[in-house]
């Protein structure tokens, strides 16, 4: 029987309080890798970010790293989504990681994930998210106006 002790490096790992900050107004983006998924979990208001690697997801992915995985509702990540200087943002601690596995997977030069412009993906996602909310708001307002106009029209017909 052999026993051992392991020391883990907690640097840049998300704590429970970090997760609570994000849960206040969470959004999630998935990037399809070769066989896994990069999960970008962030707070819409503060833009605090936690990155993790998932082996399976229940939702559709928004971005893909390989052209063969491209779908109608996903975007292929070409060279404009990568930058060699982006590695500095990871080193500075702009992003937190869910666990050590995710941190090692992303920070090593595997699939160029350390060069991926995370902020660009978030801003693109928020732009479409805002447009969708605006469309839903306009549709709701249109429906309410239609109902109000219908009521007024009926009242005029009844009361003459």
C-alpha positions in Angstrom: 0.0 0.0 0.0 1.4 3.4 -1.0 0.1 6.7 0.2 0.9 10.1 -1.3 0.1 13.7 -0.8 -0.6 16.1 -3.6 -0.4 19.8 -3.6 -2.7 21.6 -5.9 -2.1 25.0 -7.3 -5.3 27.1 -6.6 -4.0 30.1 -8.6 -6.8 31.3 -11.0 -9.3 28.6 -9.8 -12.8 29.8 -9.2 -14.0 29.9 -5.6 -17.6 29.6 -4.5 -17.9 33.3 -4.1 -16.7 33.7 -7.8 -19.4 31.3 -8.9 -22.0 33.2 -6.9 -21.0 36.5 -8.6 -21.6 34.9 -12.0 -24.9 33.2 -11.0 -26.4 36.7 -10.4 -26.9 37.2 -14.2 -25.3 34.2 -15.9 -24.7 33.6 -19.6 -23.0 30.6 -21.2 -21.2 30.1 -24.5 -20.0 26.7 -25.8 -17.1 26.2 -28.2 -16.9 22.7 -29.9 -13.3 21.4 -29.8 -12.2 18.2 -31.4 -14.1 15.9 -28.9 -14.7 18.2 -25.9 -16.4 21.6 -25.4 -15.0 24.8 -23.9 -17.6 26.4 -21.6 -17.4 30.1 -21.2 -19.6 31.0 -18.2 -19.9 34.7 -17.4 -21.9 37.3 -15.7 -23.7 39.5 -18.2 -23.3 42.7 -16.1 -19.8 42.4 -14.6 -18.2 40.2 -17.3 -16.6 38.0 -14.7 -15.6 34.8 -16.6 -15.1 31.2 -15.6 -13.7 28.7 -18.2 -14.1 25.0 -18.1 -13.8 21.9 -20.3 -16.9 19.8 -20.6 -17.0 16.3 -22.2 -20.8 16.5 -22.9 -23.3 19.3 -23.1 -27.1 19.4 -23.3 -27.3 22.6 -25.3 -26.2 23.6 -28.8 -22.7 25.1 -29.2 -22.3 28.6 -30.7 -18.7 28.2 -32.0 -16.6 25.4 -33.4 -12.9 25.0 -33.8 -13.0 22.5 -36.7 -14.7 23.3 -40.1 -16.4 19.8 -40.2 -18.4 20.7 -37.0 -19.8 23.9 -38.5 -23.6 24.1 -38.4 -26.2 26.7 -39.5 -26.4 28.1 -35.9 -22.6 27.9 -35.1 -19.7 30.0 -36.2 -16.3 28.6 -37.3 -13.5 30.2 -35.4 -11.1 31.4 -38.1 -7.9 33.4 -37.6 -9.7 36.6 -36.6 -10.7 35.0 -33.3 -7.1 34.3 -32.3 -4.3 36.5 -31.1 -0.8 35.7 -29.7 -1.1 38.6 -27.2 -4.2 37.1 -25.6 -2.1 34.7 -23.6 -1.2 37.7 -21.4 -4.8 38.1 -20.4 -4.8 34.5 -19.1 -1.6 35.1 -17.2 -2.9 38.3 -15.7 -5.9 36.5 -14.3 -8.7 38.0 -16.4 -10.3 34.6 -16.5 -10.8 32.0 -13.8 -11.0 28.3 -14.3 -13.5 25.7 -13.0 -10.8 23.2 -12.0 -7.1 22.3 -12.5 -7.9 20.0 -15.5 -9.6 22.9 -17.3 -6.8 25.3 -16.5 -4.1 22.9 -17.8 -6.1 22.0 -20.9 -6.6 25.7 -21.8 -3.3 27.2 -20.8 -1.2 24.6 -22.5 -0.8 25.1 -26.2 -3.5 22.5 -26.9 -5.7 23.6 -29.8 -4.5 27.2 -29.4 -7.1 27.8 -26.7 -4.8 30.1 -24.9 -4.8 32.3 -28.0 -8.6 32.4 -28.3 -10.1 35.9 -27.9 -12.6 35.1 -25.2 -13.8 38.7 -24.9 -14.5 38.8 -28.6 -16.8 35.8 -28.3 -18.5 37.3 -25.3 -19.2 40.6 -27.0 -20.5 38.9 -30.1 -22.8 36.7 -28.0 -24.1 39.7 -26.0 -24.7 41.7 -29.2 -27.0 38.9 -30.5 -28.4 38.4 -27.0 -29.4 42.1 -26.8 -30.9 42.0 -30.3 -33.0 39.0 -29.4 -34.2 40.7 -26.2 -35.0 43.8 -28.2 -37.0 41.8 -30.7 -38.9 40.0 -28.0 -39.6 43.3 -26.3 -40.9 44.9 -29.5 -43.1 41.8 -30.2 -44.5 42.0 -26.7 -45.2 45.8 -27.0 -46.9 45.2 -30.5 -49.1 42.5 -29.0 -50.1 44.7 -26.1 -50.9 47.6 -28.4 -52.9 45.3 -30.7 -55.0 44.1 -27.7 -55.5 47.7 -26.5 -56.6 48.9 -29.9 -59.0 45.9 -30.2 -60.5 46.7 -26.9 -61.0 50.3 -27.9 -62.6 49.3 -31.2 -65.0 46.9 -29.5 -66.0 49.5 -27.0 -66.7 52.0 -29.8 -68.9 49.4 -31.5 -70.8 48.6 -28.4 -71.3 52.1 -27.1 -71.6 53.7 -30.5 
